[in-house]
Amino acid sequence: MKKAITEVRGQDDAELRDKLGDLRKEQFGLRFRGSADEVAKTTRHREVRRTIARILTVLGERAAAGGAVGAGEAARAAASPKANPKSSGGGAAAARPAKAKASSRKQSEGNKS
C-alpha cells in the first residue's frame, strides 16, 4: 500500500490529472461491462476506485500546501449552492411555495360556504 501512494506522489499534477481522467473513463466502462457481462477480474473495480482516491488525496494535499484549489475541491465548490452568488441560497426548496397546512385549508373551505 505504501508503494502505491509513493508512486502517486512521485508524479506531477499534470500527470495525475491525466491519469485521473483515464481511470474515471475506465471506471465508467467497468460499470457497464459489469452490468452486461461477467467481469473476469472483479477486483479491478476496487483498484480503480482506490487509485482515484489516492490521486485526489495527493492533489488535495498539494492544493492545501500551495493554497490553490485542487481538482476534487473545484468540482465540489462548483456543485455547492454557496459557490453560486446568483442563487438565492435556498436551493430547490426556496423555489417552491410553502404548502398550506391541512387544518387551515379546512377552515378556509368552511368560510366559503
Buried (B, 14 or more C-beta within 10 A) or exposed (E): EEEEBEEBEEBEBEEBBEBBEEBEEBBEEBEEEEEEEEBEEEEBBEEBEEBBEBBBBBBBEBBEEEEEBBBBBBEEEEEEEEEEEEEEEEEEEEEEEEEEEEEEEEEEEEEEE
